[in-house]
Amino acid sequence: MDQITFEAPLWAWVAVGAVIAVMLAVDVFAHRDHLVIDLREALLRSAAWIIAGVTFGLVIRLWRGSGPAAAYYSGYLLEKALSVDNVFVFALPVGKLPVWLTLAVVVLTPATAVAGSAVPARRGTRAR
């Protein structure tokens, strides 16, 4: 199996770090007055972060090709599945989740991880 390597120049790492710092600053400082947000606002914020992640993958695809982009998207999907799983792991002790939702999490988390790991296999590459 071929190993996917991704070497980036220093300016690219600095640019990514700067973009992440700006996104975190906006997330922390622009919303510090909101103690409780409604479902609509939470969904909009989540959609914005997902769009940012997908856009970054498109930049990688245009810059370095489909192999590194597939590796990025696989890692992104795996991390997304794990972060959603963590939300439910923290919420379960509270005991307010319905049984059907708990079962859906138990089924969908591994399914999402398997789907994410299948992307490089479908393209003939393997992320390491």
C-alpha positions in Angstrom: 0.0 0.0 0.0 1.2 3.5 -0.8 1.6 5.8 2.1 0.1 9.3 1.7 2.6 12.0 2.7 1.7 15.6 3.0 4.6 18.0 3.4 3.5 21.7 3.6 5.7 24.8 3.5 6.0 26.9 6.6 3.7 29.6 5.2 0.9 27.1 4.9 1.2 26.1 8.6 1.3 29.7 9.6 -1.8 30.4 7.5 -3.7 27.5 9.0 -2.8 28.5 12.5 -3.9 32.1 11.8 -7.2 31.0 10.4 -7.8 28.7 13.4 -6.9 31.5 15.8 -9.4 33.9 14.1 -12.1 31.3 14.1 -11.6 30.5 17.8 -11.6 34.2 18.6 -14.8 34.8 16.8 -16.4 31.8 18.5 -15.3 32.8 22.0 -15.6 36.6 21.9 -18.5 37.2 19.6 -20.8 34.9 21.5 -19.7 35.4 25.1 -23.0 37.2 26.1 -25.1 34.2 25.1 -25.5 31.9 28.0 -28.3 29.8 26.4 -28.8 29.5 22.7 -31.8 28.1 20.9 -31.8 25.1 18.6 -31.8 27.2 15.4 -28.7 29.1 16.4 -27.0 26.0 17.5 -27.7 24.4 14.1 -26.5 27.4 12.3 -23.2 27.5 14.3 -22.7 23.8 13.7 -23.4 24.3 9.9 -20.8 27.1 9.8 -18.1 24.9 11.4 -19.0 22.0 9.1 -18.8 24.3 6.0 -15.4 25.5 7.2 -14.1 21.9 7.5 -15.5 20.9 4.1 -14.0 24.0 2.5 -10.6 23.2 4.0 -10.8 19.7 2.4 -11.6 21.3 -0.9 -8.5 23.6 -0.6 -6.4 20.5 0.1 -7.9 18.7 -2.9 -7.2 21.7 -5.2 -3.7 22.1 -3.8 -2.4 18.6 -3.3 -4.8 16.2 -5.1 -7.4 13.6 -4.2 -5.2 11.4 -2.0 -4.5 13.9 0.7 -8.0 15.2 0.5 -9.5 11.7 1.0 -7.2 11.3 4.0 -8.3 14.6 5.5 -12.0 13.8 4.9 -11.6 10.4 6.5 -10.0 11.9 9.6 -12.7 14.7 9.6 -15.6 12.2 9.5 -13.9 10.1 12.3 -13.4 13.1 14.5 -16.9 14.3 13.9 -18.3 10.9 14.9 -16.2 10.9 18.0 -17.2 14.4 19.0 -20.9 13.7 18.6 -20.4 10.5 20.6 -18.7 12.5 23.4 -21.8 14.8 23.6 -24.0 11.8 24.3 -21.5 10.2 26.7 -21.6 13.4 28.8 -25.4 13.6 28.5 -26.1 10.0 29.4 -25.5 10.3 33.1 -28.0 13.0 33.3 -30.6 10.5 32.2 -32.7 12.7 30.1 -32.1 11.0 26.8 -34.8 8.8 25.5 -33.9 5.1 24.9 -34.3 5.3 21.2 -31.8 8.2 20.9 -29.3 6.3 23.0 -29.7 3.3 20.7 -29.3 5.5 17.6 -26.0 6.8 19.0 -24.7 3.3 19.7 -25.5 2.3 16.1 -24.6 5.4 14.2 -21.3 6.1 15.8 -19.5 3.0 14.5 -21.4 3.3 11.2 -20.0 6.8 10.7 -16.5 5.7 11.6 -16.7 2.8 9.1 -18.1 5.1 6.4 -15.2 7.6 7.0 -12.6 4.9 6.8 -14.0 3.5 3.6 -13.4 6.7 1.6 -9.7 6.2 1.1 -10.3 2.5 0.3 -12.7 3.4 -2.4 -10.2 5.7 -4.0 -7.4 3.2 -3.8 -5.5 5.1 -1.1 -5.0 4.5 2.5 -4.6 7.1 5.2 -1.9 6.5 7.8 
